[in-house]
Amino acid sequence: TSTPLQGKRVLVTRTRNQASVLSEQLRTLGAIPIEFPTIRIVPPDDWTQLDAALNRLYTASYDWLIFTSVNGV
């Protein structure tokens, strides 16, 4: 039985902690995942700039706010 990604190599660039779930899903579809983390998510040394940005979001009158990643929320 052929699967949609049979034998295709797929580069997974998610963080090391997040790559395994996606890699397993890709294997199920027949892919050969290659885990190569390109980012590392760590808390900032100083929260001042983030706090200021969040305050601007809170006080601004936006109609929409879009997050492109679970890591950005």
N, C-alpha and C positions, 0 to 999 in steps of 0.2 A: 504494500500500500504506500503510495506516494503522499507526502505531506507538503504543504505550501512552501516551506523553506528548506526542503530536503537538500542537505549537503552545502547549503550556503553559509559562509562565514559572516558573522555579524559582530561588529565591534561594539561593546557595551561600555560606555564612558561614564556611567553613574558612579557615585561614591562606592567605596568598597563595601560598606554596610548595605547598600541598596541594590547592588548589582546581582546578587544571587537569585532574587525573586524573578527578575526579568530574564536572566540567563536560563532559569528552569523553564519558564514559559516558552522561550525560544527553542529550547531542546525538544519540548513537546511538539513543536511545529516542524521539527526535523533540522533545525539550524545547528550550527557549531558556534556557540558564543565564545568570544574572546574578551575576557574582562580586562579593561585597561582604564582604571579610574583616572579622570583628568581633573577632578575637583575634590576638594576636601572641605567639609563644612565645619566650621568652628565658631564659637561665640567671639564677638569683637572684644578687643582689649579695653575699649572705652565705648560706653553706650550713649554718649552725649549726642553724637550726630544722628544716630538712629532714633533716639527719643525726640529730637528736634523735627526730624522728617515725619514721624508719626503724629506729632502735634500739628504739623502743617496739614496732614491728611484729615485730621479730626476737625480742624477749623475751616477748611476749604469747602466749597460747595461743588463737589463732584457729582455727576450723574452716574458714573460708572467707575469701578475699580477692578482691574483685571490682574490676576496673579497667574504667572506662567509656569510655576513650579510649586510643588508642595514644600520645597525647601525655602521658598521665598515668603512663606506665610508665617 
